[in-house]
Amino acid sequence: MYHVLGIIGIIGSITILKYRERVSEMIGESSWMLSIGGVYNFIIILATLLFFFSVAMLTGTTGYFLTPLKYLLPGLKESDPNLMP
């Protein structure tokens, strides 16, 4: 199942890049998108992240790919079972 979703993600990211003008018309432009360069740059960043996440799903390395989020989000850290709260 993860292989199929990875292939769909790669095809989707390429499609988003190819039709980014139509996608930008569909989602519109928000004020927070201006800080990263506008709606077109947001779509390019989104497609790039989707591509790399899809490749990570295909290779089975999503755990390594998402490891930095464990340090940024406090609820994702694995606690030591020997420590008492």
Residue frames relative to the residue before (quaternion, step in Angstrom):
aa qw qx qy qz dx dy dz
M 1.0000 0.0000 0.0000 0.0000 0.00 0.00 0.00
Y 0.6612 0.5066 -0.3142 0.4554 3.59 0.99 -0.82
H 0.6083 0.5490 -0.3615 0.4449 3.59 1.09 -0.57
V 0.6514 0.5067 -0.3118 0.4709 3.57 0.98 -0.85
L 0.6723 0.4862 -0.3035 0.4685 3.60 0.93 -0.86
G 0.6241 0.5383 -0.3376 0.4547 3.59 1.07 -0.66
I 0.6653 0.4868 -0.2988 0.4807 3.57 0.96 -0.85
I 0.6360 0.5110 -0.3256 0.4780 3.59 1.01 -0.79
G 0.6482 0.5232 -0.3174 0.4532 3.60 1.01 -0.76
I 0.6480 0.5030 -0.3203 0.4738 3.58 0.99 -0.79
I 0.6626 0.4865 -0.3025 0.4825 3.57 0.92 -0.88
G 0.6493 0.5238 -0.3132 0.4538 3.59 1.02 -0.80
S 0.6628 0.5006 -0.3204 0.4554 3.59 0.94 -0.80
I 0.6416 0.5026 -0.3242 0.4802 3.58 1.01 -0.73
T 0.6450 0.5165 -0.3128 0.4683 3.58 1.03 -0.78
I 0.6315 0.5223 -0.3324 0.4668 3.58 1.00 -0.79
L 0.6674 0.4892 -0.3101 0.4680 3.60 0.95 -0.79
K 0.6600 0.5177 -0.3155 0.4436 3.57 0.98 -0.82
Y 0.7944 0.2531 -0.1117 0.5407 3.58 0.93 -0.92
R 0.1879 0.8360 -0.5025 0.1153 3.61 1.01 0.71
E 0.5924 0.5574 -0.3846 0.4364 3.61 1.10 -0.45
R 0.6727 0.4757 -0.2902 0.4869 3.58 0.96 -0.84
V 0.6377 0.5157 -0.3275 0.4692 3.58 1.03 -0.76
S 0.6565 0.5082 -0.3184 0.4575 3.59 0.96 -0.79
E 0.6285 0.5118 -0.3372 0.4789 3.59 1.08 -0.60
M 0.6520 0.5172 -0.3194 0.4532 3.58 1.09 -0.66
I 0.7703 0.3656 -0.2147 0.4763 3.61 0.85 -0.87
G 0.3809 -0.7399 0.4791 0.2792 3.59 1.13 -0.44
E 0.4473 -0.6777 0.5178 0.2692 3.55 -1.33 0.09
S 0.1857 -0.7781 0.5944 0.0820 3.54 -0.86 1.03
S 0.6441 -0.5387 0.3730 0.3947 3.54 -1.25 0.33
W 0.6484 0.5183 -0.3351 0.4457 3.63 1.04 -0.62
M 0.5935 0.5690 -0.3702 0.4324 3.59 1.17 -0.39
L 0.5721 0.6031 -0.3781 0.4075 3.58 1.18 -0.48
S 0.6376 0.5439 -0.3410 0.4260 3.60 1.09 -0.59
I 0.7318 0.3585 -0.2430 0.5262 3.61 1.18 -0.34
G 0.7267 -0.4646 0.2324 0.4495 3.56 1.21 0.34
G 0.6740 -0.5020 0.2974 0.4531 3.58 1.19 0.18
V 0.7382 -0.4486 0.2917 0.4108 3.49 -1.34 0.07
Y 0.6387 0.5364 -0.3396 0.4347 3.59 1.02 -0.68
N 0.6593 0.4791 -0.3125 0.4879 3.60 0.98 -0.76
F 0.6073 0.5449 -0.3533 0.4577 3.59 1.07 -0.68
I 0.6602 0.4977 -0.3078 0.4709 3.58 0.95 -0.83
I 0.6388 0.5130 -0.3298 0.4690 3.60 1.00 -0.74
I 0.6553 0.4968 -0.3090 0.4778 3.60 0.96 -0.83
L 0.6514 0.5186 -0.3107 0.4585 3.58 0.95 -0.87
A 0.6739 0.4865 -0.2980 0.4694 3.60 0.90 -0.86
T 0.6361 0.5240 -0.3290 0.4611 3.59 1.03 -0.74
L 0.6649 0.4893 -0.3005 0.4777 3.59 0.93 -0.87
L 0.6375 0.5202 -0.3215 0.4687 3.58 1.02 -0.78
F 0.6391 0.5275 -0.3237 0.4566 3.58 1.00 -0.80
F 0.7056 0.4562 -0.2790 0.4649 3.59 0.80 -0.98
F 0.6330 0.5117 -0.3373 0.4729 3.60 1.03 -0.68
S 0.6445 0.5135 -0.3224 0.4658 3.60 1.02 -0.72
V 0.6353 0.4992 -0.3301 0.4881 3.60 1.01 -0.73
A 0.6407 0.5135 -0.3263 0.4683 3.59 1.01 -0.74
M 0.6293 0.5156 -0.3363 0.4743 3.60 1.06 -0.66
L 0.6582 0.5144 -0.3128 0.4520 3.58 0.97 -0.81
T 0.7507 0.3871 -0.2179 0.4890 3.57 0.97 -0.79
G 0.4747 -0.7022 0.4193 0.3253 3.58 1.27 -0.12
T 0.5531 0.6247 -0.3829 0.3965 3.57 1.14 0.51
T 0.2575 0.7876 -0.5263 0.1908 3.60 1.03 0.61
G 0.5827 0.5767 -0.3755 0.4323 3.59 1.13 -0.52
Y 0.6833 0.4559 -0.2747 0.4998 3.58 0.99 -0.81
F 0.6409 0.5454 -0.3136 0.4398 3.55 1.08 -0.78
L 0.7661 0.3611 -0.1821 0.4995 3.58 0.99 -0.83
T 0.3672 0.7594 -0.4725 0.2555 3.63 1.23 0.12
P 0.6397 0.5228 -0.3695 0.4253 3.69 0.86 -0.66
L 0.5887 0.5742 -0.3807 0.4229 3.62 1.11 -0.45
K 0.5748 0.5878 -0.3829 0.4213 3.60 1.14 -0.50
Y 0.6995 0.4521 -0.2703 0.4830 3.56 1.08 -0.67
L 0.6746 0.4908 -0.2981 0.4638 3.60 1.16 -0.45
L 0.7605 0.3021 -0.1643 0.5507 3.58 1.02 -0.81
P 0.4050 -0.7724 0.4274 0.2381 3.59 -0.47 1.12
G 0.6540 0.5410 -0.3290 0.4140 3.63 1.03 -0.53
L 0.6605 0.5360 -0.3058 0.4277 3.60 1.21 -0.30
K 0.5031 0.6538 -0.4373 0.3580 3.60 1.21 -0.16
E 0.3897 -0.6974 0.5502 0.2429 3.53 -1.01 0.84
S 0.2836 -0.7778 0.5373 0.1607 3.54 -0.73 1.05
D 0.5229 -0.6181 0.4908 0.3220 3.54 -1.24 0.56
P 0.3968 -0.7456 0.4711 0.2545 3.65 -0.59 1.02
N 0.6193 0.5572 -0.3521 0.4265 3.63 1.19 -0.32
L 0.6320 0.5238 -0.3327 0.4643 3.56 1.23 -0.34
M 0.3005 -0.7416 0.5735 0.1754 3.56 -0.96 0.85
P 0.4552 -0.6987 0.4663 0.2952 3.63 -0.88 0.78
